[in-house]
Amino acid sequence: MDNPQIHNLKEEIRETVTQAITIPNHKCAVFRAGREDKFSPQGKAQLLESDQYESYIFDCTLCKACEQDSKLCTAFQKARTVLTLQKKDPQANKELLQNLKTTGNIYGIRN
């Protein structure tokens, strides 16, 4: 069973997603580059709604182009938080954060 924080975040994501289904695809830079439905605002909203977002949630750049029409970026931030709380965030993100902590930059390069 999810902890209460995760449950609340998932509920907030679901509420946001119902509004995001109508966002035009052309507003999303990632969709314009990739031309796959899973990258479109509508596709992202549908995947968030189905709770099947682990494999693509970090593909979104959080550019906020869709924020005028909905709070989809906010929902993505919450979905990322859910994955982090569940210890399911990508290894690359963990390495990036560790580099930032130890060297002060995301690349792990010491000055």
PyRosetta script that sets phi, psi and omega in degrees:
from pyrosetta import init, pose_from_sequence

init()
pose = pose_from_sequence("MDNPQIHNLKEEIRETVTQAITIPNHKCAVFRAGREDKFSPQGKAQLLESDQYESYIFDCTLCKACEQDSKLCTAFQKARTVLTLQKKDPQANKELLQNLKTTGNIYGIRN")
pose.set_psi(1, 138.0)
pose.set_omega(1, 178.8)
pose.set_phi(2, -67.1)
pose.set_psi(2, 150.2)
pose.set_omega(2, 173.8)
pose.set_phi(3, -73.4)
pose.set_psi(3, 163.5)
pose.set_omega(3, -174.9)
pose.set_phi(4, -59.1)
pose.set_psi(4, -36.3)
pose.set_omega(4, 179.9)
pose.set_phi(5, -63.8)
pose.set_psi(5, -44.7)
pose.set_omega(5, 178.7)
pose.set_phi(6, -63.5)
pose.set_psi(6, -44.0)
pose.set_omega(6, 179.0)
pose.set_phi(7, -59.1)
pose.set_psi(7, -46.4)
pose.set_omega(7, 179.9)
pose.set_phi(8, -63.1)
pose.set_psi(8, -41.5)
pose.set_omega(8, 178.0)
pose.set_phi(9, -62.2)
pose.set_psi(9, -42.3)
pose.set_omega(9, 179.4)
pose.set_phi(10, -63.8)
pose.set_psi(10, -37.8)
pose.set_omega(10, 177.3)
pose.set_phi(11, -65.0)
pose.set_psi(11, -42.4)
pose.set_omega(11, 178.3)
pose.set_phi(12, -64.2)
pose.set_psi(12, -37.1)
pose.set_omega(12, 177.1)
pose.set_phi(13, -62.5)
pose.set_psi(13, -47.3)
pose.set_omega(13, -179.9)
pose.set_phi(14, -59.1)
pose.set_psi(14, -41.3)
pose.set_omega(14, 179.1)
pose.set_phi(15, -63.1)
pose.set_psi(15, -41.1)
pose.set_omega(15, -179.6)
pose.set_phi(16, -68.2)
pose.set_psi(16, -40.0)
pose.set_omega(16, -175.8)
pose.set_phi(17, -61.9)
pose.set_psi(17, -36.2)
pose.set_omega(17, -178.7)
pose.set_phi(18, -62.5)
pose.set_psi(18, -27.6)
pose.set_omega(18, 177.6)
pose.set_phi(19, -83.7)
pose.set_psi(19, -25.4)
pose.set_omega(19, -170.6)
pose.set_phi(20, -84.0)
pose.set_psi(20, -12.1)
pose.set_omega(20, -175.7)
pose.set_phi(21, -59.5)
pose.set_psi(21, -25.1)
pose.set_omega(21, -174.4)
pose.set_phi(22, -95.9)
pose.set_psi(22, 7.4)
pose.set_omega(22, -178.6)
pose.set_phi(23, -70.9)
pose.set_psi(23, 131.9)
pose.set_omega(23, 178.0)
pose.set_phi(24, -65.4)
pose.set_psi(24, 137.8)
pose.set_omega(24, -178.0)
pose.set_phi(25, -61.9)
pose.set_psi(25, -32.9)
pose.set_omega(25, -175.0)
pose.set_phi(26, -63.9)
pose.set_psi(26, -13.3)
pose.set_omega(26, 179.7)
pose.set_phi(27, -77.1)
pose.set_psi(27, -16.7)
pose.set_omega(27, -174.3)
pose.set_phi(28, -96.3)
pose.set_psi(28, 118.3)
pose.set_omega(28, -179.6)
pose.set_phi(29, -65.0)
pose.set_psi(29, -38.0)
pose.set_omega(29, -180.0)
pose.set_phi(30, -65.9)
pose.set_psi(30, -40.0)
pose.set_omega(30, 176.8)
pose.set_phi(31, -64.8)
pose.set_psi(31, -43.7)
pose.set_omega(31, -180.0)
pose.set_phi(32, -60.5)
pose.set_psi(32, -33.1)
pose.set_omega(32, 179.4)
pose.set_phi(33, -80.1)
pose.set_psi(33, -41.8)
pose.set_omega(33, -174.0)
pose.set_phi(34, -93.0)
pose.set_psi(34, -26.6)
pose.set_omega(34, 179.2)
pose.set_phi(35, 54.2)
pose.set_psi(35, 33.4)
pose.set_omega(35, 174.9)
pose.set_phi(36, -116.6)
pose.set_psi(36, 142.2)
pose.set_omega(36, -177.6)
pose.set_phi(37, -55.6)
pose.set_psi(37, -35.7)
pose.set_omega(37, -177.4)
pose.set_phi(38, -64.0)
pose.set_psi(38, -18.5)
pose.set_omega(38, 178.8)
pose.set_phi(39, -93.1)
pose.set_psi(39, -11.2)
pose.set_omega(39, -179.0)
pose.set_phi(40, -75.0)
pose.set_psi(40, 154.4)
pose.set_omega(40, 175.8)
pose.set_phi(41, -55.5)
pose.set_psi(41, -40.5)
pose.set_omega(41, 179.6)
pose.set_phi(42, -66.1)
pose.set_psi(42, -42.7)
pose.set_omega(42, 178.4)
pose.set_phi(43, -64.6)
pose.set_psi(43, -42.0)
pose.set_omega(43, 177.7)
pose.set_phi(44, -62.1)
pose.set_psi(44, -42.9)
pose.set_omega(44, 180.0)
pose.set_phi(45, -61.9)
pose.set_psi(45, -42.6)
pose.set_omega(45, 180.0)
pose.set_phi(46, -65.5)
pose.set_psi(46, -40.2)
pose.set_omega(46, 178.7)
pose.set_phi(47, -68.6)
pose.set_psi(47, -38.8)
pose.set_omega(47, 175.4)
pose.set_phi(48, -61.4)
pose.set_psi(48, -40.7)
pose.set_omega(48, -179.3)
pose.set_phi(49, -62.8)
pose.set_psi(49, -35.2)
pose.set_omega(49, -178.1)
pose.set_phi(50, -86.2)
pose.set_psi(50, -1.5)
pose.set_omega(50, -179.8)
pose.set_phi(51, 67.5)
pose.set_psi(51, 19.7)
pose.set_omega(51, -178.6)
pose.set_phi(52, -107.6)
pose.set_psi(52, 54.9)
pose.set_omega(52, -171.8)
pose.set_phi(53, -111.6)
pose.set_psi(53, 1.5)
pose.set_omega(53, -175.8)
pose.set_phi(54, -57.1)
pose.set_psi(54, -40.3)
pose.set_omega(54, -171.9)
pose.set_phi(55, -80.5)
pose.set_psi(55, -15.2)
pose.set_omega(55, -175.8)
pose.set_phi(56, -128.0)
pose.set_psi(56, -5.0)
pose.set_omega(56, -171.5)
pose.set_phi(57, -59.8)
pose.set_psi(57, -29.3)
pose.set_omega(57, -179.6)
pose.set_phi(58, -88.5)
pose.set_psi(58, 0.0)
pose.set_omega(58, 175.1)
pose.set_phi(59, -73.4)
pose.set_psi(59, -28.1)
pose.set_omega(59, 179.9)
pose.set_phi(60, -68.2)
pose.set_psi(60, 135.4)
pose.set_omega(60, -179.4)
pose.set_phi(61, -84.5)
pose.set_psi(61, -5.3)
pose.set_omega(61, -177.1)
pose.set_phi(62, 56.8)
pose.set_psi(62, 41.2)
pose.set_omega(62, -178.0)
pose.set_phi(63, -72.3)
pose.set_psi(63, -16.5)
pose.set_omega(63, 178.4)
pose.set_phi(64, 70.7)
pose.set_psi(64, 17.3)
pose.set_omega(64, 176.7)
pose.set_phi(65, -62.8)
pose.set_psi(65, -29.2)
pose.set_omega(65, -178.9)
pose.set_phi(66, -90.1)
pose.set_psi(66, -2.7)
pose.set_omega(66, -176.8)
pose.set_phi(67, -65.4)
pose.set_psi(67, -23.8)
pose.set_omega(67, 178.7)
pose.set_phi(68, -66.0)
pose.set_psi(68, -30.0)
pose.set_omega(68, -176.4)
pose.set_phi(69, -98.9)
pose.set_psi(69, -23.0)
pose.set_omega(69, -179.7)
pose.set_phi(70, -162.8)
pose.set_psi(70, -175.7)
pose.set_omega(70, 178.0)
pose.set_phi(71, -108.9)
pose.set_psi(71, 42.3)
pose.set_omega(71, -176.6)
pose.set_phi(72, -63.1)
pose.set_psi(72, -40.2)
pose.set_omega(72, 177.8)
pose.set_phi(73, -62.0)
pose.set_psi(73, -38.7)
pose.set_omega(73, 177.2)
pose.set_phi(74, -63.0)
pose.set_psi(74, -40.6)
pose.set_omega(74, 177.7)
pose.set_phi(75, -63.7)
pose.set_psi(75, -38.7)
pose.set_omega(75, 177.9)
pose.set_phi(76, -65.7)
pose.set_psi(76, -40.5)
pose.set_omega(76, 177.1)
pose.set_phi(77, -61.3)
pose.set_psi(77, -41.0)
pose.set_omega(77, 178.6)
pose.set_phi(78, -66.7)
pose.set_psi(78, -39.4)
pose.set_omega(78, 178.0)
pose.set_phi(79, -64.3)
pose.set_psi(79, -38.0)
pose.set_omega(79, 175.8)
pose.set_phi(80, -64.1)
pose.set_psi(80, -39.2)
pose.set_omega(80, 177.2)
pose.set_phi(81, -63.1)
pose.set_psi(81, -42.6)
pose.set_omega(81, 177.9)
pose.set_phi(82, -57.7)
pose.set_psi(82, -48.6)
pose.set_omega(82, -179.0)
pose.set_phi(83, -62.7)
pose.set_psi(83, -39.2)
pose.set_omega(83, 179.2)
pose.set_phi(84, -65.6)
pose.set_psi(84, -43.5)
pose.set_omega(84, 178.0)
pose.set_phi(85, -63.8)
pose.set_psi(85, -30.4)
pose.set_omega(85, 178.1)
pose.set_phi(86, -87.0)
pose.set_psi(86, 4.3)
pose.set_omega(86, -179.1)
pose.set_phi(87, 61.1)
pose.set_psi(87, 36.0)
pose.set_omega(87, -179.2)
pose.set_phi(88, -114.3)
pose.set_psi(88, 14.5)
pose.set_omega(88, 179.1)
pose.set_phi(89, -72.5)
pose.set_psi(89, 151.6)
pose.set_omega(89, -174.7)
pose.set_phi(90, -62.6)
pose.set_psi(90, 147.7)
pose.set_omega(90, 178.8)
pose.set_phi(91, -57.5)
pose.set_psi(91, -38.6)
pose.set_omega(91, 179.9)
pose.set_phi(92, -59.7)
pose.set_psi(92, -37.7)
pose.set_omega(92, 178.2)
pose.set_phi(93, -68.2)
pose.set_psi(93, -39.4)
pose.set_omega(93, 177.7)
pose.set_phi(94, -62.5)
pose.set_psi(94, -42.3)
pose.set_omega(94, 178.6)
pose.set_phi(95, -65.1)
pose.set_psi(95, -41.1)
pose.set_omega(95, 178.5)
pose.set_phi(96, -59.8)
pose.set_psi(96, -46.5)
pose.set_omega(96, 179.4)
pose.set_phi(97, -65.3)
pose.set_psi(97, -39.3)
pose.set_omega(97, 177.8)
pose.set_phi(98, -64.2)
pose.set_psi(98, -42.9)
pose.set_omega(98, 176.7)
pose.set_phi(99, -59.1)
pose.set_psi(99, -43.0)
pose.set_omega(99, -179.2)
pose.set_phi(100, -62.8)
pose.set_psi(100, -40.9)
pose.set_omega(100, 179.5)
pose.set_phi(101, -67.8)
pose.set_psi(101, -41.6)
pose.set_omega(101, -173.3)
pose.set_phi(102, -87.3)
pose.set_psi(102, -30.2)
pose.set_omega(102, -175.6)
pose.set_phi(103, -119.9)
pose.set_psi(103, -11.7)
pose.set_omega(103, -179.5)
pose.set_phi(104, 86.2)
pose.set_psi(104, 3.8)
pose.set_omega(104, 176.3)
pose.set_phi(105, -144.3)
pose.set_psi(105, 160.2)
pose.set_omega(105, -174.5)
pose.set_phi(106, -74.9)
pose.set_psi(106, -14.3)
pose.set_omega(106, -175.8)
pose.set_phi(107, -90.0)
pose.set_psi(107, -12.6)
pose.set_omega(107, -179.4)
pose.set_phi(108, 79.1)
pose.set_psi(108, 16.8)
pose.set_omega(108, -178.9)
pose.set_phi(109, -89.1)
pose.set_psi(109, 125.2)
pose.set_omega(109, 179.0)
pose.set_phi(110, -86.1)
pose.set_psi(110, 139.1)
pose.set_omega(110, 178.6)
pose.set_phi(111, -76.9)
pose.dump_pdb("model.pdb")
